[in-house]
């Protein structure tokens, strides 16, 4: 795992010193080494930067940037099947000087061009400069486990693993994208390929982003798409056979991710997903796996359950109890670690469990993706019931129009009814293929009245832009939203920044594309039958862990942040959400923010999460925009 950065600059203003600044900004992603590639061409200056976290081939032979003939690469991530691909390349006459996966990626591109990526099983974001074509090839893995951002103007293209690259570019002026800000406040993250910075984009997942240095143009070339998998014919085997195949693929994916030249462990929360990964890896091993978990004695605490499971499976388990002081110490660091801000309070325990693991290992497996792939959220149970009722409503468009119009009658303390009625109206008025998306919007976000009162400009958010798929089962749209939006834009960045902030590599076995492709083929009721969620994962876990240890209500990482914000952490609200600070930014109505904070402190605010989102943004704005402007 590493940090990558670079540019092509036709103005020749960016030089090698700029790359050194990038490496310094990304040092937490790669503390074990750094390198740069820089040269001037007839058309401009090309630069690639790399910071290294040594995981595979920790010798100097694995250093980057790495060159082969007319190609130069910087890579962040891991290709778990690189040895198999290496043998294929050797048969074609290629020789290797290192045992690193980076050299395999570089020579695979030389041999197969952009088709090489179809051979890779792993997580990755990399850039390859082809001096013969005078093109820069950026590539991101299938679901976005590894981050990659880029910016283009009339003179240059800049790219990097984090937004810190752009903040540290002398010729880049950072501006808040107001549409992304609206989305962030309403949902807690930026959706689609947008970021909080104007004109800075996320590289599309499952795609090449190809920059032509001659024409200063970008072409996006997709190579994999999750939604397209759901258009295919469904699996015809029995449920028992589906469980067996799921276990086989999950075992293979987990074992692949144990390849490492440094110590490795597993995050064990005590839920079904992490328990399955741990059980599959421990069952045939004599040495004890190292497992880690975080508890919250003052909030939702599954650490005792995780300990019981670890004891049953025979792992070497380490647990840590998160205290209020941990939050006090970590919150000021959130703007640095999450420079494209995320307002998920579980960022804090994610950082803490990563810090805990980093004391003993350099790599940790995480079980993200199980809920999105196998129907783990409550919506997978409630949505079919809601749709059954919706289908019984006659004249849906008319009823929807009436509902949207009447929703405006509910204001003030009744604005939660306005939100619900407007959401129902939007869902009824939408086309059949868009109703699940509208239901998702209705269940999340804040009432329109709140947003109109909060912002100092007309509220306009970015909705998730999904492709139009010919789905065999319309309910599969839930899986598309989960993978393409929530997982890619919220959950994976949360884990990447939290882990890489302490120089820990996180790996995601449940997001192996072969397992994802099989999960997508399963009928809806094989994953959720209306009563039980994640059915294949449950059946696998029950083989190795007694039901008595597992059958309890589903919870996630949680901590009593709102309780703390009313007591010992209240100084954060006074410091960052006061009327002077709010007015200085010019994005929000200071009087309305003051009203929200007052209601929150009195326990009168229904939508308390808006306080955390405002706090996170203001801290980010002060740390990155105001600080940079004052320098």
N, C-alpha and C positions, 0 to 999 in steps of 0.2 A: 504494500500500500504506500502511496506516495502523494506528492503534490506536483502538478504539472502546470505550465504556463507558457505563454509565447505571444508572438505578434508577427505581422507583416506590415511594414510601414513605408508607404511610397514617399513620404516627406523626409525620410531619413532622420527624423528627430529622436527616435527611440534607439538606444544603443545597448551595449553589453551591460552597462551599469544599471539599466532598467531591469534586466533579467536578474541581476543580483538582488535588487529590491524585491522582486517577486519571490525569489527563493527565501529571503529573510521573512517575508510575510507568511509563507507557507511552511516554515520550519517545523511547526508542530505536526504536520502531516508526514514529515520525513526527517527525523533528527539524525539519521545515520550517515548522511552524505548529501552532496549537492553537485550539480553540474550545469553548464550552459553550452549552447551552440549558437554562434552568431556569425553572420556573414552579410556582406552587401552584394546585391545583384544589380543589374542594369535598371531594374524597375523599383527597387526598394531594399530595405534591410529586413532580414528574416532572423528571428530569434526564438529559441526554445529553452525553457528552464525546467529543472527537475530537482525535487528534494526526495530523499530516499529513506523509506522504512524497510530495512533489510529483512525479508521473509524467506525468499527462495534464492539460492546461490548468494550467500552473504559476502562473497569475496569481491574484490575490485573488478572482476570480470563482468559483474552484473550492473556496473555503474551506467547511468544514463546522463545525457542523451547518448544514444547508441546509433552507430552508422553502419550502413552496408551499401557499397557502391553509391548510387545517387539518392539513397533514402536515409533519412534521419528520423528517429522516433523518440518520443517521451511517453511513458505508459504509467497509468495509475490503476492498480488492481491485480487480479490473478487469473491466469488461464489454467484451470485445474487439470485439463487433459493435454497439457503441452507436450508431455513425453510421447504420447501417441502420435501427435502431429509432427513432432521432431523426427520420428522414425519414417514417416511418410515423406518428409522433405529430404532426409538422407538418401532414400531410395531414388529421389530425383536428382541426386548429385550435390546437395547442399552439405557443407561442413559447418561445424559449430565450435566456437571457442569458449563458450560458457555453458552452464547448466541452468540458465535463467529462462523464464517464459517470455521475457521481452525479446530475446533474440529469435525465438520461435515466431512471435507475432510479426517481427520485422521481415523475416525471410518468407513467411507465409504470404505477406502482402506482395513481396517481390515475385513470388511464384504464381499466386492466384488472383492478385488485384483485390478489389473490394469484396469478391466472393469468399475471401479467406475467413471473414467473420462468421460465416455459417458453420465453420468447423469448431469454433471456440465454445467451450463450456466454462463459464466463469462470470466474473464481474469486472468491468473495465471501462476506462475512458482513456483514449490515447490520441496522439496527434502524430502524423507522419508527413514530413515535408519531402516532396518529390521534386528535385532540382531539374530533372529533364523536362517535366511537364510544367514546372513552375506553379505547382498547386500544393495546397495545404489540406490534408485529409484529417478531419476530426471524426472520431467514432465513439459512440456511447453504447453500453450494454443494453440488453433487451427491455429491462424494466427500470433502469436508472438507479441501480445500487450505487454506482459511482457517479459523482457529480461532474458536470462540465458546463461552463458558461462561455458565451461569446458576445462580442460587440463589434459592429461594423459602422464606419462612417465613410466619407468620401476619400479619406487618405489611408485608412488602416483597418485591419482586423486584429482584435485582441482576444485571447482566450485564457481560461484558467480554471482550476479546481474549485476556487471559492471567489466571492466578490472582492476579497482583499486585493486581488490582482488589479482590479479596476481602480480601487481607491488609491493604489500605489503607482498608478500610471500618471506621469507628469502632464500628458496632453489630454487627459480625460476629465471631464467635469461631471461630478455625480449629482443627479437630480432624482427626486422621488417621482415614481410613476403613480399618478393620483388614482388611476383606475385599479392598479395593483393594491394601493393602499385601501381603497374601498373594499376590495375582496378580502384583504388581510384582516381588517377589523370585523367584517361580517363572518368570516370562516376560520381565521387563524393562520392562513398561509396563502401564498400566491399560486394560482392554478395555471393550467396549460403550459406554455413555454415562457411565461412572463416571470419577471422578478420584481423586487421592490424598486430597482433602479431603472430609470427610463432608458429604453433601447438596448438594455442588456438582456440577453435571452438565455434560457436553458437549452442546451443541445437536445434535440429530440431523442427520446429513447428508441432503441432498436433502429437507429438510423446513422448514416454518414452525413456529415455536414462538410461539404467540399467547397473550399475557397479557391477561386481562380485568381492568382496574383496578377495576371495580365489584364483582366477585365474588371477586377474589384467586385466580383459577383459571387454569390453563394448559392449552391444547389443542395437541396436536402434529398437524400436517397435512402428510403426505408429498406430494411432487410428482414424485419420481423414485426408482427403486430398481434397482440394478444386478442383483440376483439375479433379478428379474422378467424381465430381458432374456433370461436363459438358459432360460426356459420356452418361448420362441418357436421357431418352425420354423427349422432350420439353413439356412445359405446353400447355394444349389444350384449356384453357378457353379464353374468349374474353379479349381484352385489358382493357376494363372497369373493368372486374372482377380481372384482374391482378393488377390494381391500387388499388382496394378495399383491396385485400389481402396484398399488400405492405404496405398500411397504417395501417392495423390491426397489422401486425408484427412489423412495426416500432414503433407504439404506445406502444405495449407490451414491446419491447426491451428498449425503452426510460424510461418507468415507472419502469421497473425492476432496472434500474441504478440510480433511485432516492432513493433507500434504503440506509440510512446512519444515523448514530448517531451524525453527525456533519453537519454544514452548507454546502449547495451544490449550484452550479451555472452552467451556460452554456456559452461556447464560441460562440458568434454570429458574424460571419464575414460579413454577409449580402448576402452570396451566398445561393443557393438553399438548400444545405444539412443542414447547420446549421439553416437556417430558418425553414425547415421542423421539425427538432427536437424541436426547440423552440416553434413553433406553436402547435405541438401535445401535448407538456407538459403544455403550458399555457392555452389552450382552455377550460379546465374543472376545472381550479384552480381559487380560489378567491384571494389567496395570490400571490403577484408578484414574478415571477422568477427573479433571479439576473443574468443579462447577461453582457458580457464583450467583448470589441473589441479594436483593435489597429489601429491607422491611421498613414499616412505618408504624411504630408503636402508638403514634398519635393520630393514625388515619387507617386506611385500608391496608391490611398486613397479611400477605400470603407467605411470608418467609418461614413460618413454622410448618406450613404444608410442604413447602419446597424442601425443608430439612428432612421431613419424614420420607419424602420421595427419594431424596439423595441417599438416605440411609438404606432404604429398601433396594435401590439399584446398586449401591456400593461405590458411590463416587467420593472423592475427596472434596468436601463441600465447605465453602466459606460464605458467611452471611454478614451483612452490616445493617445496623438499625439507623435509618435516616432521622436526624434530629433537626430542630428548627435552626440551630446554628449552621448546619450544613447548607440550608437554603440561603441564609444570610450571607454566607461566604461565597456561594455560587452565583446568585442572581446578578451581581455586578459583572460577571464574566460572560453572561448570556449574549450580549451584543457582539462580543468578539467571536465567540464560537459559532453563533448563528447569525452570520453577517447578511444573509437573506432571511429575515426574521421569521421565527415560528412561535406561535403562541400556544404551544402544547405544554401544560405544566409537567408532563412526564419527561420533558427534556432534562429536568433536574435529576430524577432518579436514574435516567439513562447515563448521564455523566458520572454519577456516583458509582454505579455498578461497573462502569468502564474503568474508573480509577481503582476500584477494588480489584478487578481482574488484572490490571496492568502491573500490579505488584508481583504477580507470579507468572504471567504469560504475556506474549506479544500478539497473540491472535485469539479471538473468541468467536464461537459460533452463536448466532442468534436465530430465533425461529420466527422471524417476521414473515408474513404472507399467508399463514394458515387460515386466518379469518377471511381474508379476501378470496382465497382459492377454494375453500371448502364451506363457505356460508356460516361463518362464526358469529356474525353480528345479529342483533335483534331484528334488524330490518329484513333479514332473509326469512324470518318467521312471520312478521307482521304484514309485509308487502303483499304476498299472495292473498291474504284475507281482505286487505284494503281493496285490491284490484277486483276481487270477486264482488264486492259491494258496489264499486264504481261501475262495473259492467251492467249492473241492474238499473242504473239511473238512466231514464230516457232523456232525450234532447240535451245531451251533455254540453254542447257549445252554449246553448241558451242558459242552462243552469249555471255554467261556469262564468258567463258574463254577468249574470245577476249577482253571483257570489262576490266577484271582484268589485263590483260597484257598491254593494252593501257593506263591504269590509271597511270602507272609509268612515263608517259611522262609529267605529270603535276606536277611541283614542284614549290618551292618558293611561290610567291604571288598567284600562281594558284593551291596551294595544296588543296584548298577547292573543286576544280573540281576532283582532284585525289580521295578524300574521297567519293564523290558522285558516281563517275564511278565505283570505286572498290566495293562500297556497292551494287550497282545495279548488278555488276557481281557476287558477292557472293550470292545475293538473287536468281538470275536466275540459278546458278549452284547448289543451295541447293535442297534437297528433298522437296516435296510439303509441308510436315508437319513442315519443318524448315524455310520456307520462311518468316513468320511473325517475327520470332526471328532475322533473318538476316536484315529484314527491320528495326526493332527496333535498332539494332546495327548501321546501316547506318545513322539513324536519330540522333543518340547520339554520344558522343565521339569526338575525334579530328583526323585530318589526320594522316596517318601512318608516314609520313615524320617528322611531329612534334614530335611524340613519339620516333622515332628512334634517332632524334637529341637531345632530352631532356635527356633520360636516359643514365646513365654511364654503362649500361649492356644491353643485348638484351631484347627488350620489349616483354613481354608475359603476357597477362592479363587472368583473369578467366571469361569465358562466363557463362551466366546463365544456369545451368544444370537442365533442366526440364525433367520430366518423359515423356514417350511416351504414349499419351492418344489416344483412339479411339474416336475422337470428331465427333459429328453429324454435327456440323458446324465448318469448319476449322478456321473461323474468331474468334471463342471463344478462340483461342490461345492468343489474345490480353488481354483477361480477366485474363488468367493464368499468363502472364508476369506482369500484373498490380498488382495482389494479391501476387504471390509467390516471386516476385523480388522487384518492386518499393515500394509497401506498407510495406512488411515485413522487408526489408533491409534498407530502407531510411525513409519513412514517420513515421512509428510507433516508431522507435528509436528516431527520432527527437522530437516527442511529449513527449515520456516517459522521456528523459533526461532533456528536457526543463522544464517540469512540476515538476519532482521529484527533480530537482536542487534547487527548492524553496519550497520543501516539500508539493507539491500539487498533489493530486491524479487525474489523467485524466481517464475518462471512454469513451468508444467508442460504442454507441448504434447501429450504422449501421453495426458493425462487430459481432453482435449477430449471432450465427451460424445458427439459424433457418431462419433469414432474408437472410443470405448469401446463404443458400441452395435453398430458393425460387427464389432469384435473378438469381442464376445459371440456374434454369430451364426455365427461360423466353427466348423466341426466340429473336434473335439479333435485329430485327426491333421493338420489344416491348421496347427495351432500347434505341436504336438509329435508327431512320428511314432514315438517310442520311441527314437530315436537323436539327432535334432537338435531343439533347442529354438528358440523364437521364429522359426519358419521364414520367415514373411513379412518380418520385419525383416532377417534374414540376406540374403534375396534382394535386397532393396532396397539394402543396404549394399554387396553385391558388385558392383552396377552402378557404384559410384563409388570404391570402395577395393579394391585387390588382396586376394585371399583370404590371401595370405602375410602381410599385416599384421594380419589379423583372427583367423585360426584358431589360437587358443591357449586354454589352460584358463581358464574363467570365474573371476574373482576380484572382490572388491569392495573398498571402502575398508577398509583394515586398518592397524593399527599395533601394535607389540610392547608393548602396555601391561602385560601380565602379566610380561614380562621386566623392564620398568622398575620395576614394583611390588616386585620382589624385590631391586632395587638402589637407585638414586638416588631412587625414589619411595616407598620403603618407609616413610618417615616419615609418609606419609598414613595407612597402616594403624595405625601406632602412635598417631597423633593422634586418629583418628576411630573406630577399632574396638577401642579398649582397653576393659577390663571396666567401668571407671567410666562412660564415655560410653554404653556399651550398657545398663548398668543404669539410667541416668538416664532413658532413653526408656521402658523398661518393655515393649518389644515382643519382645525376643529374650532367649534364655538366654545370659547373659554367658560362662559356662564353655564352652558349645558354640561360640560365636563365636570364643573364644580358641583352641579346638581347631582350628577351620577355618583360622584365620590361621596357626597353627603348622604345620599340614599343608601349606598353600600355600607357605610360605617354604622348607620342606624339599623341595618338589617331589613331595609325596605325595598331593595333592588331585586327584581325578579331575575334579570339576566346578568348574573354576577360575572360571567366570563368576559364581558365587555371591559371590565376594569383591568383584568390581566392583559388583554390585548392592547389596550391603550398604554398601559405601563411598559409593555415590551417594546412597542413602537417608539414611544418617547425616549426610552433609554437608548435604543438603536439610533434614533435621529440625533440625539445629543452626542453620542459616541463617534458616529461616522460622518454625518453631514455637517453639523455645527463645528465639530472639532477640526475637520478638514478645511472648512471655509475660514476658520480663524487663523490657520497656519499660513 
